[in-house]
Amino acid sequence: MVRVFVLASLAALAPFAIDTYLPAFHVMTNDLETNPHAIQQSLTFYLFPYALMTLFHGAISDAIGRIDTIKIGLGIFIVGSLCAAFATSVEILWLGRILQGIGGGAGNVVARAMVRDLFQGPEAQRVMATIQMLFGIAPAVAPMIGGLLLGIHWHSIFIFLAIYATISLIAAIKYLPETMPESKRVSFSFSAVTHRYKTIFSDKEFLLLVIALGANFSGFFLYVLSSPIFIVDHLGLSSTQFAYLFIPTVSGMIFGSYLSKKAAGNLSHKKTIQIAYIWMGLIASLNVLFCTFFETNLLINIGFVALYNIGMSLVMPVLSIAALDRFEKIRGTASSGQAFIQMLLSTVSAGLIVPILWFSPLGLSIGMFGYFIISILVISQTKSLS
């Protein structure tokens, strides 16, 4: 069980890096003498290198081992966190976020690959769902921690991230075994990595599964990325009340993960996928209808996001494991490809989609519904429903 907690802490580093400093956006805008858009773009400066480097973390771990990859990635993340912590301008903040993005994905990618290295069959789905439940707590806790640390100074938020990464790194070294022995390692070179990705991304089934997975997550992540506007401007809450959004929505994720854990070995993948998509489609549709015809309501607007997350988290372990099982010999690289697609969609959301849709709750509800439509169209073409 200790291994599961350590793997979850590694996977949760990414949402901590995204969510912890969200309550500080307004203060950082004034302190760094910049504009809200420049602070918003610090998310893009984190997410883009994060997405790009996920293409390499898994391949590197297939070549030099899982633990060494975690050491290098989290080391870079810690340097980036300290850079952001002592930023005196938005440009230095951007540099720190870039370094965090370069290193931060190592924990998530390698942890996901190690789940399939260590566990098989229904047990793998249960473990993945357990990690997802623990991972899901991070977006709820992170903004609350950020709000408390904001009482000291926004710089302390990034110092906290450096400490969190350091503790996770030490725990990984102490408690996790090396699951990629030298006898199974593959070469790391540009041509070798390119060949492996050509193999992975030319596999239609893998591509469909990870796009569906990423689109489902993006339907919720829109609200995370736009939370400073959604919470303060649309819902009328303060920058210390992010818990009003994150506790219910993450509770939905945890409950969905719990259902997925219970479904493992009892329901077929096909049945689990069908139930999840019917639920997500219903909630996304009702969200649009409510936002079109009724005034903003704190309980209802947030409730729709929380309910959507139940279906999203129910199906996530199923799709993730199905994608990884396409390439058992290069599972680390497959995990990288999976994370890349998910973060690429999140990066597009942060830089392009969110600024267009955050004008009102209706805009965000349309974004959620749009991502659901993309996902249902994609998943309907996979063999996972046959």
Salt bridges, closest charged atoms under 4 A:
ASP31 OD2 - HIS153 NE2 3.82
ASP62 OD1 - ARG66 NH1 2.77
ASP68 OD1 - LYS71 NZ 3.75
ASP117 OD2 - ARG66 NE 2.93
ASP117 OD1 - ARG331 NH1 3.62
ASP203 OD2 - ARG326 NH2 3.08
ASP325 OD1 - ARG116 NH2 2.66
